[in-house]
Amino acid sequence: QVQLVESGGGLVQPGGSLRLSCAASGRTFSGSAMGWFRQAPGKEREFVATISWTGINRNYADSVKGRFSISRDNTKNTIYLQMNSLKPEDTAVYYCAAARIVTTTSNGYEYWGQGTQVTVSS
């Protein structure tokens, strides 16, 4: 199995930046595709970004394209989500997840972290 732990969330002002991290453990982590999802109060969980094992294949939701960047460091078993030009609409609990193949749908991910809160407010 794969265990995931997110960190780096917090309170930022509109237009600010934040970098989320997700540390992975477990012998099945090798070869996994990774993704970031978010869920705001009263809303369904939505796709944010995904990255393949090699990092070559990356996809972003239209709402974050050009502002967010996903990356991974396999030597540290960690993935990142760099968030720039943050908007109040980005406020949500952010989750990292692991899948066997690259996908943008939440049901394609087998393992999930507990989430980290991101609040964008003046």
Phi, psi and omega in degrees: 000168179240132176248135185234137179227116179273155175203167176102357179289167180167194180259127178224157178277154176306136183090351181278183182231155178207145179239119178264147177236153176221111180270130182247148176217160182117143185290344179272000180296324181301127180090358183279143167276151183233153180214161173242135175231164177216155179218119177268157179304130178078004181238162178281157177294136182233153179289141177243303183199157176216155182215140179283172181302318181281342183088358182286319182266114179228139179226148181226149171291148181301328183292340182242355182301131181090346180246324181255153178218126179259142179210170178212151176234098185292338177290338179251002182053046186222141171242159184228156171227105177274121183245118179241163179049049185294144180240157176305329179294345178278353180299123183182171168272126182258132182241141169257154184211157180239139179226162179283332176223163180293130178204155179255001181259138184297328181287355177272355182257130186270326183238142183226147173275180182277344177097156176223135185280132173239122180237124180247110184203148178276000000 
